[in-house]
């Protein structure tokens, strides 16, 4: 039996500051840089390359203005030509709807710089390759469209006005993660929050909390970041539990263990109990809320806090619920998770990349279990060490961000990847990477199935290395008739729990007809009715997350008058209208129970 223990939530205390005004700052603050940013569309990468396709000496579009009528400058950052940050450029402007390439952003902000403070620029995410310049100096770059990154500004930040220029490029390449071929919109831009983090000279950089394997003690690991390294004292407390301790920092790290109080309630889907955590080091205070829970597998069972559970779920893309474009706000997350709750879900599969921080934080608060994955999707360049390193980095960044979220119970390393030796080696490397960073959660992936007549045999070799077998299954849509589903049997060759990570069918909301007529709500209902009747007969089935909660943009779906660049497998339309199949799945979840 593999037992995976508790996690808690990670969130830095902050005070909101109004931008554009010189402000006296206190320890551990965040300054939002969100808003309208002037931009330049640069399809030929003129800002970065010269006409011979060599990097320019300056490497970026500076914020220049002509100093005389004779000056030739062929670009301009204009306040009349802006994009909202956070936000993708595709949904904000018609002329950028299909655009893939480079966009340059600019942001001016003012700060009253203090001697004993350190300044960090943090991006929640930008898709896909990002280069960042402050006051003419390059801070660094980042690759990957769905994980956070930050730079310490050091002497690059000035007292008074500062100018930030950001290069974002969403070109697709065979060696990238994801690769060139996906089934979701390649939204470009600075798609999540941008913040200036202001910290003391010495601050608490990271905290990890786990239950011991026997569940009898709380183990805290803490890391500090110091300009002046020394063995100071950190004060750690769990006020609601009456626990506190003073620990000496050794080599910028500290560990402490507390007996687990009997009065402490576990975090659960019905009672998502969260507790406060604080750590104080010199002038810095780190605060958080956390939830204790166990997650484990035992043969074909999934056990939450020692009790068998069925994962009643739905897959979700990170698309705004009631508008076009990327979802990025807490309000977006509230609507999406409320739809999932209304559907009867206790679990969501966040496909096919790490979603924004708001949705996993809110999942902690409302008791929604989460499957989180990286975009190793379809055919990655399995032979490339560069691609593998990129995937490992995205995996590590996802885990680092959400390692203390009680709601996250599954790390997924891949979706629908074709079998082969190179693929197996690649994914085994990713599984090892997960275990290097986190041993408190389950590992899964959407595996490949072996068809043998009317038998669907679950025997992908990858399954030997997973804790939960994921399987995408589209009988009735990509093959077979929905009503013939009853003649199909599933054979799970692994003594492990099975999650049907996807099934579904497309339908245009309001399009009605016969149940054998494609794109009608009746056809989608027919698929769902036959799928849930048959799938629940699989002895090892412990969860499902049909495809998908909401219609989402896809460049693979141009069918005029029906798809119109949307994948129509959603149970909710892009305008928030619930299709008939929504209620079929809801009724099934309300009645679905484990057989004793």
N, C-alpha and C positions, 0 to 999 in steps of 0.2 A: 504494500500500500504506500502510495506516495502522498505525503502530507505537506501542504503548502500553507504557510502561515501569514499572519496579519500584515496589513499595510496601513499607512495613515496619510493624511492630506498635507500638501505642501503649498504654502502661500505666504509671501512676504508682506508684512504690515506696511501700509503706505498711506501717505497723506496727499490728496490731490492738489496740484498747483496749477494756476491759470497761466497759460503760455503767453509769451509776448511781453511780459512784464518782469523786470529784474526783481528777484524774490530771494529773501533769506531762507535758507534751507536747513532742515533738521535731519537727523540720522534716518536711514532707510526710507527714502521717499521715492515715489515714482512720479515723473512728469509725462503726461500724455503728449505725444507729437502727432496724434491723429488729426485729421481735418483735410482741407483742400490743399493739395500740393501741385504747383506748376509742373508741367511735364513736357517732354519732347519725344515724339515717336522717331525711332532711328532704325529703319529696316535694313540698312546696309552697314550698321555698326560703325558709322563715321566717327562717333565720339571716342571709340576705343581703337579702331584700326585706321591706318592711312590707306591711300589708294592701292598700295601694294599688299594689302591685307597683313601688314605688320603692326603690332601694337604701337600706338602713338607714345611719344615721350611723356606727355602729360597724362594720357590714359583715360581722360574723361571730358565731358562737356563742362567747362568751368562756367560759373555764373558771371559772364562777361557782358558789359555794355559798351557800345562805341564811345570812345573818348573824343572823337572828332568826326566830322562828316566824311573824312577820307577812309576811316576804318572799315574793314570788311569783316563782318561776323555774320555767318549764315544760319544762325539759330538763336533762339531766345526763350528763356524761361519767363512766361508771362502769367500774371495773376488772372488774366482773362481766359487762360487755357489750362484747366486744372483737372485732376482726378482725385476722388475721395479716397483717403487712406484711413482705415483698411478698406479694401475693395479690389475686385478684379477690374481690369480695363475693358474686358470683352462686353460686360453687361452695362457699362457706363456710357459707351459711345458706339453708335451704329457703325462708324468707319473702322472700329477696332473689334467688331464682333468675331471675325474669323482670324484676327491678327495673331501671328506667332513671330516673335523676334524681340528686339530690344526697345525698352522705354526707359528714359532717364527721368528721375524725379528730383525735385529740389524742395527743401524746407529750411526756412529761416527761423531761428528761435533765439531768445535772449536769456541770459543767466547771470546771476551774481555769483561768481566763482569764489569758493572758500578754500583756504589753504589746507584745512584738515579733512577735506572731503575727497572722495574718489567718484568718478563719473563713468557710467557704463551705458552704452546704447544697445537696447535689446529689441529684436524683431521677433514677433510671434511666428511669422513665416513669410516668405516671399517666393514666388514660383518663377524660375526654377534655379537659375544661377544669379547670384547677387554680388555686386561689388559696392563698397561703401567708402565715401570720401567726406572728410570733415575739414573745412577751411583749407582746402587744397591738398590735404594729406590723405593718402589711402589708409583706411583702418584695417581692411581685410576683405575676404570674400567667403561665400558659403554656397554649397551645392546641395540641392534637395528642396522640394517645394512645400513641405508640410511639418517641419520641425523648427523649434526656436534656435536663435543664435544671438550672440552678443559680442561687443568689443569694448575693452576698457579704453577710454579716451585720452587719459594721461595729459600731456602738455598740449594735445591737439585742440582741446576745448579752451575757449577764450572767455575772459570776463566781458560781458556785454553780448553783442550780436555774434551768432555763429551761423554758418551756412553748411547745410548737409546736402550732398548730391549722391543719389543712389541709382546704380545701374541694375536693371532687372531684365533677364532674358529667359523666355520660355520655349526656345527652340527644342525640338525633339531630336534625340540622337540614339543610335543603336546601343551605345555603351551606357546610357543613362538608366536611372531607376526612378520611375518606370521607363520602359523603352519606347520606341516610336509608335507602337500600336496599342491603344487602350480603348475602352468603351465609356469614357467620360470626357467632359469638356476640358480642354487644356487651358484653364483660366490662368492668365498672366497677371503679374502685378504684386504689390505689397498687400497681401490678402488678410493679414492679421495685425493686431495692435503693434504700434511702435512707441517705445517708452524710453525716457532718459531716467536711469536708476541712479540715485545719489546715495552713497554709502559712506560710513566712517572709514578711517584709514585701516582699521582692523575690524572685520565683520564676520558674521556667521554665514558661511557660503552654502552649506548643505547639511541636511539632517535626514537620517533614515531611522525608522522605528519598526521593530518586528517583535512578534511573540517568539519565545523560545520554542524549540521543537516539542517540548512536553506541555507547552501552553501555560506554564506556571510563572513565567517572568516576562517583563517588557524590556527589550534590549534597545538602547539608544546609541546610535553612532553619529558623531558630529564632526564637521570639518570647518575650520576657520581659515580666512584669507587675511594674511597680515603683511603689511609693509615692513613692520619691525617685529620679527619673530621672537617670541618669548613664551615662557610657560605661565600664562595667565590662568585665571579662574573663570569657568563658565557656570552659571547658575541655571539649572534645568528644573522645570516643574510641570506637573499636571494638576492644576488647581482643583478641578472638580473631583479628582481622585485622592486629593490630599497627599500627593507625592512630590518630593523635592529633594534635590541633591546639588552639591557643589563639587565640580570635577576640575582637576588640573589639566590644562592643554599640554599634550606631549607631541612634538613634531606636527603641530597644527591640527591634531586630532584628539578626540576624547571619546571614551566609551563608558556607559553606565548601565546597570541592570536594576530593575525594580521588581519586587514580588507583585504578581498580578492580583489586584484587589478583587475579592469575591463579588463586591457590589457592582463591578464594571459589567455593562451590558454589551453583548456582541453587536456588531453592525450586521443588519439583515435586510432583506428586501422589504419586509413588513415594518421593521423598526430600524431605520438607518441611523443608529445612535452614533453621534460624533462628540468627541471630547477635545478640550482645549489643551494645547501644548505651548509652552514658552521656554525660550532660552535667552539668557542675557550674558553678553560678553563685552566688557568695558562699556562703551556708549551705545552699543548695538543691541536691539531687541528683535528677536525672531519669534513670530507667533504663527499658530497653525491650528487647524482642527483635524481630528483623525478618527478613524473607525477601526475597531478590531474585528477580524473575522478569519475563519479558516476556509480554505478551499482545497479539495483533494479529490483524487479518483480512487476507486476501489473496484477492480474488474470493469464492468460496464456502467458503474454508477458514478455520478458526480455528487459530491457531498459538500454542502455549504454549512459550516458550523456543525459538522458531523451528521447532517440529515440529508437524505436523498432529495434531489431537486430536478425538476424538468425546466429546461431553459426555453421559455416561451418568448420568442424574439422576432425581430424584423431587422433587415439590413437597411442601412441609411447611407446615402451619399451626403457630403458636406455642401448641400445646396440650400439657399435661403428658402424658407417655407412659403412665403407669399410674394416673392419678387424673383427676378432673374439674378443669377450670380451666386458667388460663394456665400455660404453662411459664415458669420464671424462673431456675432454678438451673443450676449447672454439671452436677449429676447428671442433670437432665432432658436437657440438651444431649448428654451422653455417650450416653444410651440412644437418643435420636433419631438421632444420627449413626452409632451402631453399627448400628442397623437399616438405615440407608442403605448402610453399608459391606457388611453381610451381603447386601444386595440387588445388590451389584456396582457401586454408584454411585461415580463420582469427582466428582460435582457435585450440589448441591442448590439448588432454587429456593425461597427463603424468601418465601412468599406471605402476605398481599398488602400487607405493611407491614414496616418494619424490625423484625427480631427482636432478642432481648436480646443483650447483649455476650458472654455466655458462649459462645453457639453459634458466633459468628464467630471468637472467640479459639481455641476448640477446633478449628475447621475449619483454622486456620493450623497447629496442632500436628500434625494427623493427615493433612494433604494433601487436603482436600476443597474443591473450587472452589465459589463461591457467587454466585448471582444475588440481588441485594437490590433491593427496590422500595418505593415509597411508595403509600399507599392511594388513588390516583386510579383509581377502580374504577367500571365501568359508566357511569352518567350523572351526572357532576359538573356543577355550575352553570358552564358554560363562559363565560358572559357576565359573570360577577362578577369584578371586580378584587380584591375581598376574598378570594374563594376562590382565585384565582391566587396572591395573596401568601401565603396560608396554605400552599398546596402547595409554593411555592418555599421557604418557611421549613422545612417538614418535609424537603424534599429536601436543603437545605443542612445541616440538623442531622444527617441520616443520613450524608452524605458526610463531614462534619467528624468524626463519631465513628469512622468505619471507613475513613478515607482511607489509613491505613497498614496495613491488613490485606492480606497477600499473597493470601489465599484469595478475596477479593472481586474478581471480574473483570468483573461486569456490573452497571451501574446501570439499573434499569427505571423508566420514568416513568409507565406506565399499564397497565391490564389490561382488555381487552374493552370498549373505548370506541367508541360508534357514530360513524360517519363524519359529517363536517360541517365547514364552514369555521371555525366558532367553536372546535370541538374541536381542529382542526389548529393554529390560532393558539395556543391554550392549551398544547398539547403541545410546539410549537416553542419557546415561551417556557421551558418546563421543560428542554428539551434544551440551550438556551443557558445555562440556570442550571447544569446539570451541568458544562458546559465551562468555566464561570467558576470553578468550585471544583476541578475535577479533570479533567485531560486524559490520565490514565494508565490509563483503563479503557474498556471498550466500553459502548455505550448500546443498550438494547433496550426493547421493549414487546410485549405480546400484542396483535397487530393483528387487524383484521377481514378475513374472506375473502369472495370473490365466487363465488357458486355459478352454474355454467352447465351444467345437465344433470348429466352424470357427471364434469364437470371442476370442480375446486376451484382457482380462480385467485387467487394471492397477489399482490394489486395495490393494497393499501391505500396511499394517497398518503403516509401517515406513514412508510412504509418508506424513502422517499428520504432521510430525516433520521436513520435508525438505522444502527448498525454491524452488528447482527444482527436478523433478522426473527423475532419470536416469533409463534406461531400456536396458538390453542386449538381443538381439533378433536374433536368428540364423535360421529362416525359410529358407529352401532350402539347409541347410548344415547338421544340426543335426536332421532334421525332415522335411518332406514335399518336394515337388518338386518346384524348383524355379518358374516355369511358373504358379503354383497354388497360388502364392503369392497374386494375385489380388482378390482371394476369401476370404482372411483373413481381418477382420476388427479389429481395435483397439478402445477400449473404456477406456478413461481416466476418472476415477471417482473423480479426484482431479481438482479443479479449479486452476491449477498450470501449468507452462510450462513443457514440456516434451523434454528430450534429449534422442535420441536413442544412448546410450553410446557405444554400440557395435553391429555390424552385419558383416558378411563376409563369406568367403569360401577359402579353400586352393587350391593353384596351384603352381606347379613347373615351374619356368621361362623356357620358350622354349619348354615346353611339350604341344603339340597341338593335338587336336582331336575333337570329336563331343561335342556339348554343354551339353550333358547329361553324359559325361564321366568324372568321378572324377579325380582331380589333374591336369586337363588341364586348360590352360588359358581361353579357351572357356567356361568351366563350371563356373569359377570365374566371367567372364563377364556376363553370364546368371543370376547368383545370383544378381550381382550389378544392372543390368538393371531392374530386376523385383522388387528388394527392393526399389530403389529410386522412381520408378513409384508409388508404393503403399504407402510408408511411408509419402510422401509429402501430401497425402490426409488427414492425421490426423490433425484435427483442432488445437490442442494444441501443435503440433510439432514446436519447436523453435531451434532445433539443432541436429546434429549427429556427431559422431566420430567413423567411422567404424574401424573394427579390421583387419589389423593394418598397419602402414606405411611400416615397413620393416620386412622381415623374421627374426625370432629371435630363439636363442637356447632354447630347452626345452627337459628335460629328459623323458617326457611323449610321445615323438614323434620319435620312432626308425625306422619307415618303411624304409627299405633299398632301395636305388635308388630313393626315392621320398623325404621323410622327412630327413632322415639321421641326426636325433637329432635336427631338426629345426621345428618350427611351421611355416607352409607355407602359412599362411593367409596374408602375407605381400603383398602390392601393388608394393613393390620394393624388389628385391632379396638381399641376403646378399652381393652380389658383386656390388650392386647399379644399377641393370638393372630394368627398369620400365616394369611391366607386362601390358597387354592390359587393365585390369580393372582400372588401374591408370587413363587412359584417359577417361574412362566412368564416373568416379567420378568427374574428373576435368571439363568435359563438363557440368555435372549436376550442379556443384557449380557455374559455370560461368553464368548459366541461372536461378538459383533458387532465387526466390524473395518472399517476404511476400505478401499474397493475401490481397487486400484492401476490 
